Amino acid sequence: MDVTPLTGQVFRPGQDGYDDEVAGFQLAVATAPAVVVGAETADDVVTAVRFAAAHGLRVSVQATGHGLTAGTEGLLISTRRLAGVEIDAEAGTARVEAGVRWGAVLEAAAKHGLAPLSGSSPDVGVVGYTLSGGFGLMARKYGRAADHVSAIDVVTADGSLRHVEAGSDLFWALRGGRADFGIVTALEVDLVPVTELYGGGLYFDTADIPAVLRAWRTWASSAPDTLTTSLAMIPYPDLPMVPEPLRGKHIAHVRVAYLGDGGDDLVAPLRAAAPALMDTLKRMPFSESGSIAAEPPHPHGYHGTNTTVTQLNDAMLDAIVEHAGPGAEVGTVLIVDRLGGALTRPPEVPGVGWDRQAEFVVRALSVVEAGIEPVRKAHAKLFDALTPWSSGRLLPFVYGEHDPAEVAESVYPADDLRRLRELKREYDPKATFGS
Ligand SMILES: Cc1cc2nc3c(=O)[nH]c(=O)nc-3n(C[C@H](O)[C@H](O)[C@H](O)COP(=O)(O)OP(=O)(O)OC[C@H]3O[C@@H](n4cnc5c(N)ncnc54)[C@H](O)[C@@H]3O)c2cc1C
């Protein structure tokens, strides 16, 4: 195999470095690529894609492995060394290379009094998140991250590196179509003038879950656009790494990210709903916003999916507790996010569909211990019960191995899906990319 023009390294099974390069955050999807290219430049990505085309290999890409949905046996492009972040403070934008995680952008942007449209975890990759749509901590005020991309550098299946902007079909398809159309080497994204927020969480005990769910639903339903909030039900293990008040308990965790003043007044109805086991709400620099959800930083195996819904009535809340609460047959982290606000408004430059009518998204995620089947079955009971009110699905919260056609049909509106399929035939006729 002649891959000499590469600046980066090539790893084959059995060689030093191969396992580290393939390892990602998601451990429930087995990947065994025939060759891994550790890209150091955009030209390395071009070389890798051309090499794969010449040898009939399918191409996949990984920055962090947080969003791995299918194993790969062909050529894997590892982007972790593409680590450049450039802030243009005057324009309020960042140019971010493909291997960058949100934490690096949060830090770089904060130095200029700016913030990115990042999500709950600073460890997630900017490109995978944004191409999935990107539901962030300020989503109800600013909309999804994919709608705040101004330019994309992408290597397409013909091995050419293209710079695409508004007006191009590829620009539309990539913002929500994820890796189906090429390997992105860099994105230019908008930043917003935010330095601080009122955020954190309220944690409630098992017995209070039904009352807290109802109080949060009512409170979140009339939330201003400056508030983005979710409620999680989490079965915490009895381990020293878990804060003592939560250890070994199945709790409700209300998460708050609020950009206005008077945060304590705003959350008063929640604090009154039940006594909190822990209350971490406070003003904080936006660069510390990863502490709001405080997600576990350790790689593990997980499987999950979601449904968007047009309302959250009492029957739905009962179904959520029954199928994904403390008594559920498979331990499940259940998260309900309030959508609405700017997420309902069409963006200036359209991108691939997102369920703009939905009011909430209900997501379920379970650690894979005894295989995926018991998890699938347990989640199916929950989502079957919610079917009468389901309106779609959000791509970023589909975790682990799923049928790609079924995911596409639930994630994209029919017109978008038709156009995506036409563009796929045009830009990637041999299906080099995608799952
Ligand atoms: C702990 C955790 C918290 C999360 N929080 C949020 C959240 O708040 N909001 C939200 O919207 N999502 C969230 N997600 C979902 C996350 O956005 C998706 O899983 C996303 O795909 C992860 O991207 P990644 O680059 O980190 O992962 P990777 O596994 O490296 O990539 C995931 C996929 O993204 C695509 N991709 C990655 N790099 C490229 C590239 N250079 N070119 C083309 N395609 C590429 C590929 O399809 C790849 O398989 C979270 C996930 C986890 C595990």
The ligand as an SDF file (V2000), in Angstrom:
LIG
                    3D

 53 58  0  0  0  0  0  0  0  0999 V2000
  -21.4680   12.5300   26.7860 C   0  0  0  0  0  0  0  0  0  0  0  0
  -22.1430   13.0410   25.5120 C   0  0  0  0  0  0  0  0  0  0  0  0
  -22.7590   14.2860   25.5360 C   0  0  0  0  0  0  0  0  0  0  0  0
  -23.3920   14.7800   24.3780 C   0  0  0  0  0  0  0  0  0  0  0  0
  -24.0270   15.9970   24.4290 N   0  0  0  0  0  0  0  0  0  0  0  0
  -24.6270   16.4740   23.3140 C   0  0  0  0  0  0  0  0  0  0  0  0
  -25.3260   17.7330   23.3320 C   0  0  0  0  0  0  0  0  0  0  0  0
  -25.3900   18.4170   24.3480 O   0  0  0  0  0  0  0  0  0  0  0  0
  -25.9130   18.1490   22.1770 N   0  0  0  0  0  0  0  0  0  0  0  0
  -25.8350   17.4180   21.0190 C   0  0  0  0  0  0  0  0  0  0  0  0
  -26.3620   17.8540   19.9950 O   0  0  0  0  0  0  0  0  0  0  0  0
  -25.1910   16.2420   20.9820 N   0  0  0  0  0  0  0  0  0  0  0  0
  -24.6170   15.7520   22.1030 C   0  0  0  0  0  0  0  0  0  0  0  0
  -24.0010   14.5340   22.0640 N   0  0  0  0  0  0  0  0  0  0  0  0
  -24.0440   13.7730   20.8210 C   0  0  0  0  0  0  0  0  0  0  0  0
  -22.8590   14.1510   19.9460 C   0  0  0  0  0  0  0  0  0  0  0  0
  -23.0410   15.4430   19.4090 O   0  0  0  0  0  0  0  0  0  0  0  0
  -22.7690   13.1490   18.7910 C   0  0  0  0  0  0  0  0  0  0  0  0
  -22.5860   11.8640   19.3230 O   0  0  0  0  0  0  0  0  0  0  0  0
  -21.6210   13.5280   17.8510 C   0  0  0  0  0  0  0  0  0  0  0  0
  -21.7330   12.7670   16.6730 O   0  0  0  0  0  0  0  0  0  0  0  0
  -20.2790   13.2740   18.4920 C   0  0  0  0  0  0  0  0  0  0  0  0
  -19.2610   13.7480   17.6600 O   0  0  0  0  0  0  0  0  0  0  0  0
  -17.7400   13.3780   17.9540 P   0  0  0  0  0  0  0  0  0  0  0  0
  -16.9080   13.9540   16.9110 O   0  0  0  0  0  0  0  0  0  0  0  0
  -17.4250   13.6900   19.3800 O   0  0  0  0  0  0  0  0  0  0  0  0
  -17.7640   11.7860   17.8640 O   0  0  0  0  0  0  0  0  0  0  0  0
  -17.1100   10.8280   16.7520 P   0  0  0  0  0  0  0  0  0  0  0  0
  -17.5390    9.4550   17.2120 O   0  0  0  0  0  0  0  0  0  0  0  0
  -15.6860   11.0770   16.5900 O   0  0  0  0  0  0  0  0  0  0  0  0
  -17.8870   11.1920   15.4490 O   0  0  0  0  0  0  0  0  0  0  0  0
  -19.2620   10.8720   15.3650 C   0  0  0  0  0  0  0  0  0  0  0  0
  -19.7090   10.9070   13.9430 C   0  0  0  0  0  0  0  0  0  0  0  0
  -19.6710   12.2480   13.4810 O   0  0  0  0  0  0  0  0  0  0  0  0
  -19.3140   12.2580   12.1420 C   0  0  0  0  0  0  0  0  0  0  0  0
  -18.0290   12.9770   11.9960 N   0  0  0  0  0  0  0  0  0  0  0  0
  -17.0830   13.1620   12.9420 C   0  0  0  0  0  0  0  0  0  0  0  0
  -16.0410   13.8470   12.4130 N   0  0  0  0  0  0  0  0  0  0  0  0
  -16.3540   14.0830   11.1340 C   0  0  0  0  0  0  0  0  0  0  0  0
  -15.6720   14.7270   10.0480 C   0  0  0  0  0  0  0  0  0  0  0  0
  -14.4670   15.2760   10.2050 N   0  0  0  0  0  0  0  0  0  0  0  0
  -16.2800   14.7870    8.8500 N   0  0  0  0  0  0  0  0  0  0  0  0
  -17.4970   14.2430    8.6570 C   0  0  0  0  0  0  0  0  0  0  0  0
  -18.1780   13.6070    9.6370 N   0  0  0  0  0  0  0  0  0  0  0  0
  -17.6240   13.5400   10.8620 C   0  0  0  0  0  0  0  0  0  0  0  0
  -19.1760   10.8150   11.6990 C   0  0  0  0  0  0  0  0  0  0  0  0
  -20.4460   10.3640   11.2570 O   0  0  0  0  0  0  0  0  0  0  0  0
  -18.8420   10.1170   12.9790 C   0  0  0  0  0  0  0  0  0  0  0  0
  -19.1930    8.7530   12.9780 O   0  0  0  0  0  0  0  0  0  0  0  0
  -23.3770   14.0170   23.2010 C   0  0  0  0  0  0  0  0  0  0  0  0
  -22.7620   12.7660   23.1900 C   0  0  0  0  0  0  0  0  0  0  0  0
  -22.1510   12.2610   24.3340 C   0  0  0  0  0  0  0  0  0  0  0  0
  -21.5520   10.8860   24.3030 C   0  0  0  0  0  0  0  0  0  0  0  0
  1  2  1  0
  2  3  1  0
  2 52  2  0
  3  4  2  0
  4  5  1  0
  4 50  1  0
  5  6  2  0
  6  7  1  0
  6 13  1  0
  7  8  2  0
  7  9  1  0
  9 10  1  0
 10 11  2  0
 10 12  1  0
 12 13  2  0
 13 14  1  0
 14 15  1  0
 14 50  1  0
 15 16  1  0
 16 17  1  0
 16 18  1  0
 18 19  1  0
 18 20  1  0
 20 21  1  0
 20 22  1  0
 22 23  1  0
 23 24  1  0
 24 25  2  0
 24 26  1  0
 24 27  1  0
 27 28  1  0
 28 29  2  0
 28 30  1  0
 28 31  1  0
 31 32  1  0
 32 33  1  0
 33 34  1  0
 33 48  1  0
 34 35  1  0
 35 36  1  0
 35 46  1  0
 36 37  1  0
 36 45  1  0
 37 38  2  0
 38 39  1  0
 39 40  1  0
 39 45  2  0
 40 41  1  0
 40 42  2  0
 42 43  1  0
 43 44  2  0
 44 45  1  0
 46 47  1  0
 46 48  1  0
 48 49  1  0
 50 51  2  0
 51 52  1  0
 52 53  1  0
M  END
$$$$
